Amino acid sequence: MTNKEFKEKCLGIEFKTLCPSKEKYGHDGLEPMRLRNRGKYYCSKCGSLLDYKFKCHIHGKTVEERRHQKMYAYNVFEKHGDIQVVRTFYIHVHRKSKFPETYCMYEVYRNFFDGYGHRLIIGKRRRPMTFDDFCVDSEFTVKRNYAQSYYSFTYDHEGYVTYKKSRDITDRFKQLGLRMMNGCSIIQEMILLPKNNLFETALKIGYASPFMRYGEFMFPPSRAKQLFIAHKNGYKIENGQLWLDTIKMAEELGYDIRNSKYVCYTDLRKSHDKFNYKLELIKEKNEMEKHRDYDQRMLKYANVVIKSDDITIRPLMTIDEVLEEGTTMHHCVYSAKYYNVKTSLLLSAKNGKGERLETIELGLRHKKVLQSRGLMNKTTPYHEKIINMVESYKF
């Protein structure tokens, strides 16, 4: 089905009479909450007084304390042939103790899907400079989903009422394994399913939820084998990012990540910290090797001293001296790792008072000064003299 055919088909459904708004779904989805008035508690649903156990004698249920909200969103699913329609409603609730709650609801937008990547949004006009407020009296028109704009509205509210009967879902989405999942709205799921085979597989085996973030499936395809190993061994992944980081560190340490031992961890946090500690030791050891290598290279320049009446130039013999030079002079001789360049010699020029003037990088191949930098990478009045002194010295 082409985009044009899909759009024409959806608009044909739009102009037909859709099912009623199903207000009972919105009303049934509103859970009662406790309202306090002068030390007594009342049921928000019916306004009756609760007993000492916070039980409503009309509903016969215990009313829990909930966060007070004035507006809710809920979705209603409809099937029209091979087109899946998701209708989103807003319900505004007014609650007052001793009185039953009153509410008004209106439909704000509709999403049309075919299960093959096509999507059409039809909705009411949104009020300027607002995120989720709509003009109730406006007409339904075709919308574009500006996901990257500042005042973006993605038309994918999860809603607290979703489909309850499989007959409201098309065969295509049943085949793809559509289901409710934490961390992802059902509309985002409908967008991802036809486009990402790995997401579809992870959803069907029950491993998609830990890797959902901001409505996206944050899972590298290179770890698909590890995901299947975890599924084969019945391993439950609760923290997806921590699990991926632990496997990455195990791979850096040279462990066989095709072995279930390094995929299915008994204590994930403990294994993560253990591998991180080992990598820190290796990193520290490598840094020590770099220090040792630099110190050995600089041994033959230990006696190099270039002097004039008011300037003394000496090599930076250790990495600690390079660090001190970069920190004092506020340039990148250390952060840019010039000490790793084996074809260069780093020197420091000071005046008669021991104050640093410039840092010099000498190319050992042609015995030419590559750069000479003073404080904040600026030059000093001694710049030309320092270069002539270094290049005239016989190394």
VENHU-V612985 format. One record per run of one state. SS is the DSSP state (H for helix, E for strand, - for the rest). FROM is the first residue (numbers start at 1). TO is the last residue. If there is no record, write none. Layout:
<<SS;FROM;TO> <SS;FROM;TO>>
//
This chain:
<<-;1;2> <H;3;15> <-;16;22> <H;23;29> <-;30;33> <E;34;37> <-;38;39> <E;40;43> <-;44;48> <E;49;49> <-;50;54> <E;55;55> <-;56;61> <E;62;62> <-;63;70> <E;71;80> <-;81;82> <E;83;96> <-;97;98> <E;99;113> <-;114;118> <E;119;123> <-;124;125> <E;126;126> <-;127;133> <E;134;134> <-;135;140> <E;141;143> <-;144;165> <H;166;168> <-;169;170> <H;171;176> <-;177;185> <H;186;193> <-;194;196> <H;197;205> <-;206;208> <H;209;211> <E;212;213> <-;214;215> <E;216;217> <-;218;220> <H;221;232> <-;233;239> <H;240;252> <-;253;259> <H;260;262> <-;263;267> <H;268;301> <-;302;304> <E;305;307> <-;308;310> <E;311;315> <-;316;318> <H;319;329> <-;330;337> <H;338;340> <-;341;343> <E;344;351> <-;352;355> <E;356;363> <-;364;367> <E;368;373> <-;374;374> <H;375;377> <-;378;382> <H;383;392> <-;393;395>>
//
